[in-house]
Amino acid sequence: MILTEELNRETEVYFREKGWLKAENELLGYAKAGEGNMNFVARVKTDSFSFIVKQSRAYVEKYKQVPAPIERIEVEHAFYEATSQSELISDFSPEILDFDKDNHVMVMEDLGEGTDFLGLYSGKIAVTKEEIVVLIKYMTALHGLKPSDFPDNADMKTLNHEHIFNYPYLEENGFDLNSVEEGLQELAMPLKQNEALKAKIKEIGDRYLAKGKTLLHGDFYPGSWLKVEDSLKVIDPEFAFMGDPEFDLGVMLAHFKLAGLSQELIDFTKSQYKKERSFDEKLLNEYIAVEILRRLIGLAQLPLGLNLDQKQALAYEATELILSK
């Protein structure tokens, strides 16, 4: 069963056969929900309730030419099960209503018409210290969980590893960065030809692939944070894995830098995390740097408000963070 963007008879029959729609329920709406990169997500509205359906495919939803492990929805389901023991984390998560493993479909509570934080990059929205405190509470609670049987999510880690640690540094990878912004390909070339940088990034990538002891969200960036009325939610944990806690924190801080947030806010974020858990500063800086570089010169581009000079300065800063002793 493949869900489509337009509702058809086959999809409605499927929903009713699974019991997600009863005979007495009138179907009023069916539309794509959000702009997620990895999966197909739709909101189903009836005369009395609504819910979200999420389906993983054998490719990345936003980049259909990129293969992706179709079983990733199972890892997301496992993440929600593993975190259900924490009342704090559960408050950030949608309730899982049903799971159709055979068709790679998860049915979730509709959190409502929330807004993600992607507007940070353009300056259209801001993140407050109060919101940072809340997000760090979620992260430190998550990093306190040590499930012994969590899936290794090896296929998704391999996919992410390729796009963080390898693909951006291939001189000929088929992606013309000048199609994103004129001059970006030229900016990237010294990075692609820096053998010392690439060797160090390979070391960091090897560490990323190793199994750790801490449960991570795996993609803790502004697109995974949802503001619904007066509360914050965290979604899309299909990249979840057992690894270094510095990875989640590093991704968060990298995106704060990409969004041009102040050093004062970045230091504040680190201090809030340190109140609950210690971290390796050098490893944190390395994860910050590789995330910055892959977002600047890799496939997963962001709606950044930075000009070319600012991108170059950020790339230089990231290079220094990686190569510093």
C-alpha positions as CSV (number, residue, x, y, z in Angstrom):
1,M,0.0,0.0,0.0
2,I,1.5,3.3,-1.1
3,L,-0.1,6.4,0.3
4,T,-0.4,9.2,-2.3
5,E,-0.7,13.0,-1.9
6,E,-4.2,12.9,-3.3
7,L,-6.9,10.9,-1.5
8,N,-8.1,8.0,-3.6
9,R,-10.6,5.2,-3.1
10,E,-7.9,2.6,-2.3
11,T,-6.4,4.8,0.4
12,E,-9.8,5.4,2.1
13,V,-10.6,1.7,2.0
14,Y,-7.2,0.9,3.6
15,F,-7.9,3.4,6.4
16,R,-11.3,1.8,7.1
17,E,-10.0,-1.7,6.9
18,K,-7.3,-0.9,9.5
19,G,-10.0,0.6,11.7
20,W,-8.6,4.1,11.7
21,L,-11.8,5.3,10.1
22,K,-15.1,3.8,11.3
23,A,-18.2,3.4,9.1
24,E,-19.8,6.4,10.9
25,N,-16.8,8.7,10.3
26,E,-17.1,11.1,7.4
27,L,-13.8,11.9,5.8
28,L,-13.5,15.7,5.4
29,G,-9.9,16.2,4.5
30,Y,-6.6,14.6,3.5
31,A,-3.5,16.7,2.8
32,K,0.2,16.6,3.1
33,A,1.4,17.7,6.6
34,G,4.7,19.6,6.9
35,E,7.7,19.7,4.7
36,G,9.7,16.8,6.1
37,N,12.7,15.5,4.1
38,M,12.6,11.8,4.8
39,N,9.0,10.5,4.8
40,F,5.5,11.0,3.5
41,V,3.3,12.6,6.1
42,A,-0.4,13.5,5.8
43,R,-3.2,14.8,8.0
44,V,-6.5,13.0,7.9
45,K,-9.5,15.0,9.1
46,T,-13.0,13.6,9.9
47,D,-16.2,15.1,11.2
48,S,-15.1,14.3,14.8
49,F,-11.3,13.9,15.0
50,S,-8.1,14.0,13.0
51,F,-4.8,12.0,12.9
52,I,-1.5,11.9,11.2
53,V,-0.3,9.1,9.0
54,K,3.4,8.7,8.2
55,Q,4.9,6.3,5.7
56,S,8.5,5.5,4.9
57,R,9.5,4.7,1.4
58,A,12.6,3.1,-0.2
59,Y,13.8,6.6,-0.9
60,V,14.1,10.1,0.6
61,E,10.8,11.8,0.1
62,K,12.3,15.2,-0.7
63,Y,15.1,13.7,-2.8
64,K,13.5,10.8,-4.5
65,Q,16.8,10.0,-6.4
66,V,18.4,9.2,-3.0
67,P,17.7,5.6,-1.8
68,A,16.9,5.2,1.9
69,P,16.1,2.2,4.1
70,I,12.3,1.6,4.2
71,E,12.5,0.1,7.7
72,R,13.3,3.5,9.3
73,I,9.7,3.9,10.4
74,E,10.3,0.8,12.7
75,V,13.2,2.6,14.4
76,E,11.0,5.7,14.9
77,H,8.3,3.5,16.4
78,A,11.0,1.9,18.6
79,F,12.1,5.3,19.7
80,Y,8.7,6.3,20.9
81,E,8.3,3.0,22.7
82,A,11.7,3.4,24.4
83,T,10.9,7.0,25.5
84,S,7.4,6.3,26.7
85,Q,8.8,5.4,30.1
86,S,9.8,9.0,30.6
87,E,6.9,11.3,31.3
88,L,9.0,14.4,30.4
89,I,10.0,13.0,27.0
90,S,6.5,11.7,26.3
91,D,5.1,15.3,26.8
92,F,7.2,16.3,23.8
93,S,6.1,13.4,21.6
94,P,2.9,12.6,19.6
95,E,0.9,9.6,20.9
96,I,1.3,6.6,18.7
97,L,-2.2,5.3,17.8
98,D,-1.3,2.4,15.6
99,F,1.6,0.9,13.6
100,D,1.3,-1.1,10.3
101,K,4.7,-2.6,10.0
102,D,4.0,-4.4,6.7
103,N,3.1,-1.2,5.0
104,H,5.6,1.0,6.9
105,V,2.8,3.2,8.2
106,M,2.6,4.8,11.6
107,V,-0.6,6.5,12.8
108,M,0.0,9.3,15.3
109,E,-1.9,11.9,17.3
110,D,-2.5,15.1,15.4
111,L,-0.6,17.7,17.4
112,G,-2.3,20.5,15.6
113,E,-1.2,23.2,13.2
114,G,2.2,23.8,14.7
115,T,5.1,25.8,13.3
116,D,8.7,24.5,13.1
117,F,11.8,26.6,13.7
118,L,13.1,26.7,10.1
119,G,12.4,30.4,10.1
120,L,15.5,30.8,12.4
121,Y,17.7,30.7,9.3
122,S,16.1,33.7,7.7
123,G,15.5,35.6,10.9
124,K,11.7,35.4,10.5
125,I,11.5,33.8,13.9
126,A,13.6,33.7,17.0
127,V,14.3,31.1,19.7
128,T,14.1,32.4,23.3
129,K,16.2,31.4,26.2
130,E,13.1,29.9,27.8
131,E,12.6,27.7,24.7
132,I,16.3,26.7,24.7
133,V,15.9,25.6,28.4
134,V,12.9,23.4,27.4
135,L,14.7,21.8,24.5
136,I,17.8,21.1,26.6
137,K,15.5,19.5,29.3
138,Y,14.2,17.2,26.6
139,M,17.7,16.4,25.3
140,T,19.3,15.7,28.7
141,A,16.3,13.5,29.7
142,L,16.7,11.6,26.5
143,H,20.5,11.2,27.0
144,G,19.7,9.7,30.4
145,L,18.0,6.7,28.8
146,K,20.2,3.6,28.1
147,P,17.9,1.0,26.4
148,S,19.9,-2.2,25.9
149,D,17.8,-3.5,23.0
150,F,17.4,-0.3,20.9
151,P,17.8,-1.1,17.1
152,D,21.3,-0.2,15.8
153,N,19.6,1.7,12.9
154,A,22.7,0.8,10.9
155,D,21.2,1.5,7.5
156,M,20.1,5.0,8.4
157,K,23.4,5.7,10.1
158,T,25.2,4.6,6.9
159,L,23.0,6.9,4.8
160,N,23.6,9.8,7.2
161,H,27.3,9.0,7.4
162,E,27.6,9.3,3.6
163,H,25.9,12.7,3.5
164,I,27.8,14.1,6.5
165,F,31.3,12.7,6.2
166,N,31.8,11.6,2.6
167,Y,29.6,13.0,-0.1
168,P,30.3,16.8,0.5
169,Y,34.0,16.2,0.1
170,L,33.9,14.4,-3.3
171,E,35.2,16.8,-5.9
172,E,32.8,15.3,-8.5
173,N,29.6,14.2,-6.7
174,G,27.2,15.4,-9.4
175,F,25.8,18.2,-7.3
176,D,26.6,21.7,-8.7
177,L,26.7,24.0,-5.6
178,N,26.5,27.0,-7.9
179,S,22.9,26.0,-8.5
180,V,22.3,26.9,-4.9
181,E,24.3,30.1,-4.9
182,E,26.8,31.3,-7.5
183,G,30.3,31.0,-6.1
184,L,29.5,28.2,-3.6
185,Q,31.2,25.5,-5.7
186,E,34.4,27.6,-5.7
187,L,34.1,28.1,-2.0
188,A,33.8,24.4,-1.5
189,M,36.7,23.3,-3.6
190,P,39.5,24.1,-1.0
191,L,37.5,22.0,1.5
192,K,37.2,19.1,-0.9
193,Q,41.0,19.3,-1.6
194,N,42.1,19.6,2.0
195,E,43.5,16.2,2.8
196,A,44.2,16.9,6.4
197,L,40.7,18.0,6.9
198,K,39.2,15.0,5.1
199,A,41.4,12.6,7.1
200,K,40.2,14.1,10.4
201,I,36.6,14.0,9.2
202,K,37.0,10.4,8.3
203,E,38.1,9.7,11.9
204,I,35.0,11.5,13.3
205,G,32.8,9.6,10.9
206,D,34.3,6.3,12.0
207,R,33.4,7.3,15.6
208,Y,29.9,8.2,14.5
209,L,29.4,4.7,13.0
210,A,30.5,2.9,16.2
211,K,27.8,1.9,18.7
212,G,27.5,4.1,21.7
213,K,25.6,3.8,25.0
214,T,23.4,6.9,24.8
215,L,20.0,7.1,23.0
216,L,20.1,10.1,20.6
217,H,17.4,11.8,18.6
218,G,19.8,11.8,15.7
219,D,18.5,14.9,13.8
220,F,18.0,17.5,16.6
221,Y,17.7,20.6,14.4
222,P,15.1,23.3,14.0
223,G,13.0,21.3,11.5
224,S,12.4,18.7,14.2
225,W,11.2,21.2,16.8
226,L,7.5,22.1,16.6
227,K,5.8,24.9,18.4
228,V,2.1,24.1,19.1
229,E,0.3,26.8,20.9
230,D,2.3,27.4,24.1
231,S,4.2,24.1,24.1
232,L,7.2,22.6,22.2
233,K,7.2,19.2,20.6
234,V,10.1,17.2,19.1
235,I,9.3,15.0,16.1
236,D,11.0,12.9,13.4
237,P,13.4,10.6,15.3
238,E,13.9,8.2,12.4
239,F,17.7,8.8,12.6
240,A,17.7,7.8,16.3
241,F,20.7,5.6,17.4
242,M,22.9,4.8,20.3
243,G,25.9,7.1,20.1
244,D,27.8,10.1,21.5
245,P,25.5,12.7,23.3
246,E,27.8,15.3,21.8
247,F,26.3,14.5,18.4
248,D,22.8,15.8,19.3
249,L,24.1,18.8,21.1
250,G,26.6,19.5,18.3
251,V,23.8,19.4,15.7
252,M,21.7,21.8,17.7
253,L,24.6,24.3,18.1
254,A,25.7,24.0,14.5
255,H,22.3,25.1,13.4
256,F,22.3,28.0,15.8
257,K,25.6,29.1,14.1
258,L,24.1,28.6,10.7
259,A,21.1,30.7,11.7
260,G,23.5,33.5,12.9
261,L,22.5,33.3,16.6
262,S,24.7,35.1,19.0
263,Q,27.7,33.5,20.8
264,E,26.0,34.4,24.0
265,L,23.0,32.2,23.2
266,I,25.3,29.4,22.1
267,D,27.2,29.6,25.4
268,F,23.9,29.7,27.2
269,T,22.8,26.5,25.5
270,K,26.0,24.7,26.4
271,S,25.7,25.9,30.0
272,Q,22.2,24.6,30.3
273,Y,23.2,21.2,29.1
274,K,26.3,21.1,31.4
275,K,23.9,21.7,34.4
276,E,22.6,18.2,33.8
277,R,25.3,16.3,32.0
278,S,29.0,16.6,31.2
279,F,30.4,16.5,27.6
280,D,33.7,16.3,25.8
281,E,34.3,19.9,24.5
282,K,36.6,18.8,21.7
283,L,34.3,16.1,20.4
284,L,31.4,18.5,20.6
285,N,33.3,21.1,18.5
286,E,34.1,18.4,15.9
287,Y,30.4,17.4,15.6
288,I,29.4,21.1,15.4
289,A,31.9,21.6,12.6
290,V,31.0,18.6,10.4
291,E,27.3,19.5,10.6
292,I,28.1,23.1,9.6
293,L,30.2,22.0,6.6
294,R,27.8,19.4,5.3
295,R,24.9,21.9,5.4
296,L,27.1,24.4,3.6
297,I,28.5,22.2,0.8
298,G,26.4,19.0,1.0
299,L,23.1,17.9,-0.6
300,A,20.8,18.8,2.4
301,Q,20.8,22.5,1.9
302,L,18.9,24.9,4.2
303,P,17.1,28.2,3.6
304,L,20.0,30.1,5.0
305,G,20.0,33.9,5.3
306,L,23.8,34.0,4.9
307,N,25.7,35.6,2.0
308,L,28.7,33.9,0.4
309,D,31.2,35.8,2.6
310,Q,29.4,34.7,5.7
311,K,29.3,31.1,4.5
312,Q,33.0,31.3,3.8
313,A,33.7,32.6,7.3
314,L,31.6,29.9,8.8
315,A,33.4,27.2,6.7
316,Y,36.8,28.5,7.9
317,E,35.6,28.5,11.5
318,A,34.4,24.9,11.1
319,T,37.7,23.9,9.5
320,E,39.6,25.4,12.4
321,L,37.4,23.6,15.0
322,I,38.2,20.2,13.3
323,L,41.9,20.7,12.8
324,S,42.7,22.4,16.1
325,K,44.8,20.3,18.5
